[in-house]
């Protein structure tokens, strides 16, 4: 049955089927072919290439629609980078969580330098669910002191914000990287920077949902997630 309205207009399958597939792919370490088989088991014949197109279309849309509903994070930022493979090359995924493990933000970058760190901090500060950090706990990457010094001078960071290099305090974000690694692994890397950025946006926003960062949904309430997301897209759960 072809969808006739909203963001699903022209799609061969119903919004309910599409959103179910997108949510499951973005939350669990499965490949597109795995998801194709899961849908076939439910009597829905969808090619894995179609599933890829759904993720590219709706992962960033999920990010956009869910962000206004995120709970506020704290001013204790734990910042680190991990690596993801894009078209055979390693790229840098900047990530930050607060002292409670709540995701602050993320940024995929081709480079690991002060300019990239500054872009990440700027992006994180622009979000409605973040506050100006009072502490920034980082690794030994020399780019962070340079970036924070420049941003304080320009008034982009609170001038009393403290930069700390305490490894054990960053364990919380390093452990959080493992979830991303598990999700990326079945896909054997991304084919382009563009597809990586869009897919990771979906991974990250659905992780925020599972952590309980959406005020309207208790953590790990799969039924509540499905209903709330359907509502955001204007369809019945």
Buried (B, 14 or more C-beta within 10 A) or exposed (E): EEBEEEBBEEBEBBBBBBBBBBBBBBBBBBBBEBBBEBBEEEEBEBEBEBBBEBBBBBBBBBBEBBBEBBEBBBBBBBBBBBEBBBEEEEBBBBBBBBBEBBBBBBBBBEEBBBBBBBBBBBBBBEBEBBBEBEBBBBBEBEBBBBBBEBBBEEEBBBEEBEBEBEEEBBEBBBEBBEBBEEBBEBBEBBEEBEBBBBBBBBBBBBBBBBBBBBEEBEEEBEEBBBBBBBEBBEBEB
